[in-house]
Amino acid sequence: MSGLKPTEWALEGFRITRENPRAFGAWVVVSVAVSVLAAVIDANLPASVKHGLDTISGDANLTWRQFLDALIAIAPVLVLGLAIQSVMAAAVYRLIFRHDDTRFGYLRLGADELRLMGLTVIYIFLFIGLVVAVSTVSGVVVALASAAGVAVQAFAGLLAFLFSMGVLVYVLVRLSLAPVATFAERRLAVFESWTLTRGHFWTLLGAYLLALASIAVIGVLLIAVFFGLAGAIKVAMGGQLSDVAAMVRPKTQSLTSYLSIGLLAYMLINSVFSALYNAVIAAPGAMAYAQLHGVPPSRPLTAQPEAG
């Protein structure tokens, strides 16, 4: 297909936030609310949930039983996080595909978001299956190579690792338009992305990498400016530069520990970045879908890009 514009796809998130300041402001407010909610949850987590989080994030090798028990314990937190992620992604898709539906800054929690949540759960299980399959094949190859000596085994291990990463990235890119298709077509489109992205892997990968690189630069700049100003203020007040990092960490797991000026300022800046990050990451797929698929039947695309 001629006329593809991966650079425009990658930078679309910056454009829509610049041209829709009210919507972006609403996303920042929601991000602040999520930060506050996270602080409340962190300060009031039941012991069973804390144990489940520690179990999954620990270094110990877990049995399937232990993993499932920990997963069940933290299920409410996972569902909440999945809902927030789906609401924020759907807001970007709604701005692009249903631009006139501006209520609540394009934020909803309805059928569109529930479908995105369901799709994410399906993809998590598919991804786990893929990782298991790729790891099994790689392990067999390395084991067979060990018969030829340590050097050959090490080389085979490197090749197996690169091959595994390549397969995972390839599959993720090929399936990356599924959330957009699910939203735009109002149905669970689990594998439609595979057809849409045929022959466009490198174009999509380039767009995604450019979007990631762009938002990473913004993140580094924000962190540098924040800690630079915080350090200057701290020194001017007679403190030490080593105290700056402590400003953004709660001293205890209580709500009062989150009420320091430094931590609140950091939460606000982080909320602005989170809202921008969500737009920059979600927008490329939406624009790629719009150009590769075209306007979904009976669902006009208000923000359709010009034909190349």
N, C-alpha and C positions, 0 to 999 in steps of 0.2 A: 504494500500500500504506500503510495507516494504522499508527500506532504505531512508526514508525522513530525511533531514538534516536541521532542523530549525535553529540550531546555525550558520551553514554556510550561510543560507539565511540572517539571521540578520546582519552578519558581511560582507556580500558581497560588500556593498557600500564602505567600507574602502579598500577592496582589489582592486576594480576597479579603485579607485582614485590613489592608490599607484602604480599600474601597468600601468596606462595610464596618466602620468603626463602632457603630452601636452594637452590632452582633458580636464583634470581638470583645467589646466591653462586657457584654453579658457572659461570654465564655470565661473572661478573667474573673468575674464575680463568682461564677460557679467553681472555678479552680480554687479561689480563696476559700469558699465554703467547704470544698472537698478537703483542703488542707486542715481547716478547723475540725472537720468531722474526723479526719485521720488522727488528729491530736486527742480528741475525745475518746475515740476507740482505743488508741494506744494506751491511754491512761486507765481504761476500764476493761481491758480484755480479761475474760475469765481465765483461770489457771489452765483449763483444758485446751483452750485455743492457743495460749502462749506455748504450752508444751508441744502442740501440733506444729506450730511455726518453727520452734527450735529443732524439732525432730527432722523436718523437711530441709531446713537450711543447714543442718549439721553435716559434719564430714563422714559420719558413720554410714556404712553400707546397710541399707534397709531391706528387709524382706518385703514381699508384696503385701503381706498382712499389716506390717507396721506402716507402710506407706499409705495403704487405704485407710487405716485408722486415723492417721494424722490428717489425711485429706478430708475425711468426714468431719473431723474436729474443726478444721478451718474453713469448711464449706461456706458459712455465712459471709466471711470476709471475702472469699473468692467471688461469690455471687455479687456482692456489692461492688467490688472492683470491676467485674465484667460489665455490670450495668452502667457504671460511670463511663467506662471506655466506650461502650456502644452508644451511649447518649452523645458523647462528644464527637465521635466519628460521624454519626448520623447527622449532627448539626452541620458539619461541613458538606456532606452529600446533599442535604436539603437546600443549603444555600446555593449550590451549583445547579442542582436539577429542578428544584422547585423554588426559584428565587423569590417569588412573590409571597410565599408563605412565611412572613417575617415574624410571626407571633413568638414571643418569649425568646427572641434571639436565635430562632431556628431550633431551639432545644425542646425535646419531647421525651416522654417515656411511654411509648405505645407499641403498636404492632411492628413497626419498622425496627425499633430497637430490640424487641424480643426476638425477631428473626435474626438480627445480627448476633445476639447472644447465643442463639441456638447454633448458628453457623460456626461461631468460635469454638463451642464445645465439640462439635463434629470434627473440626480441623485439629483440635488438640489431640483427640484420639487417633486421627489419621497420621499426625506428625509423630506421635509416640510409636505407632506401628512402623512408620518409615524408618525412624531412628533405630529401632530394634532390628529391622531387616538389614539395614546398611551396616550396623555394627556387627551383626552375625557374619555377614559376608566378609567384611574386613578382617574379623578375627580368624576365620577359616583360612584366608589367604596368608595372613601373617604366620599362622601355625604351620602351614605347609612350607612356607619359605624358611622356617627355622631349621629345617633339615639340611639346608644348603650352607648354614653357618650364620654367625652373629651379624656380620656385615650385610649379608643378603637379607636377613630378617629385619634389620634396622631400615634398610632401603625400602623393603616391601611395606613396612609399617608407615613410612613417610608417604609413599604412594597411596596406600590405603586411606590414610587420613585426608590427603588432598582430594582423593576421589570421593570420599564420604561427604566432605564439605561441599564439593562441587555439586553432588547429587542433591543435597539438601537445599542449597541456594537455588539451583535450577527449578526444583519443584515448587519452592516458595514463590519464586517470581512468576512461574507459569500459573499458579493458583491465586495470585495476588489481587486479581480483579473480582474475585468471588464476593467479597463484602459489598462492593459497588453494585455489582449485578443484582445481588439480593435486595439491596435498597431500591435501586432504580426500577426493578421489575416486580417488586412487592411479592417475592416468593423466594424460597430457599434455592439458590442457584449454586449448588455445591461444585459442579464440575464444568460449568459453562466457560469459566475463565480459561480452562485448558485449550478450548477451541479458539477463543478470542485472541489469545496471546501467541498462537502458533506462528512462528517466523519473526516474532518481535521480542525475543528474550533479551538480546543485547540492548535494544532500544529502551526497554523498560528498566533493565538493570542500571543503565547509565542514568536514567531519570531519577531512580530511587537513590543512587549513590550521590548524585549532585544535590538532591534535596537533603539527604543526611549530612553531607559535608557543609552545606549552607547553614543549616540549623545548628550544627556543632560549632561553627565559627561564632554565631550569635551567642551561644551558650558560654563559650570561653570568654568572650568580651564582657558579657554581663557579670560573670563571676569575677573577672579581673577588676572591673570598675567597682563592684560592690565591696570586695575585700580591700581594694586600694583605698577607697573612701573610709571604710570602717577602720582600717589600720591607721590612717592619718588622724582620724578623730580620737582613736584610742590613745595614740602617742601624745596628741595635744592635751589630753586630759590626764597625762601622767602614767598611763598604762604601758603595757608591753605588747609588741607585735604578736608574741606567742599566745596572747589572750584572745586574739581575733577569732580563731577557729572555735573557741569555746562559746562564742556569742551565738552560734547557729546550732548549738546542741543543747537540748533540755537537760538540766542538771538531774532531774528526777522524773519518774513517770507519773507526773501529776499535772493538772491543768494550769496551776499557778506558775509552773516552770516555763510555760509557753508565753508568758505575758511580758517578757523582756523586750525592750525596744529593738535590739539587734535581731532577735529571732523573728519578731513580727515583720520587720522590714525584709528579712530574708525570705519569709513565707510569701510576702506580697510580690517580690521580684520573681520568685520561683513560680508563682501562679501566672504571672504574665508570660513567662517563658513556656510554661506548660500549655497554655492556651495557643500560643504561637506554634509550638512544636506539634500539637495535634493537627492544626490546620496545614502545616507544611508537609506532614507525613501522610495525611489522608487525601489531600487535594490531587497529587499526581495520578493516583489510581483512578479517581473520578474523571479527570480530563482524558486520560488514556482510554477509558471505557467509552466516553462520549465520542471519541474520534474513531476508535476501532469498531464499535458496535453501531454507532449512529443513535438517533433519537429512539428510545423505546416506544413501541406502538401505543398511541393514545396517551402518552405521557410526555408532553412537550418539554424540551430542555431549554430553559430560558437563557442560560449562560453558555450556549454552545459556541465553541471557538470557530473562527473563520476557516473556511476550507483553504488548504495549502495548495 
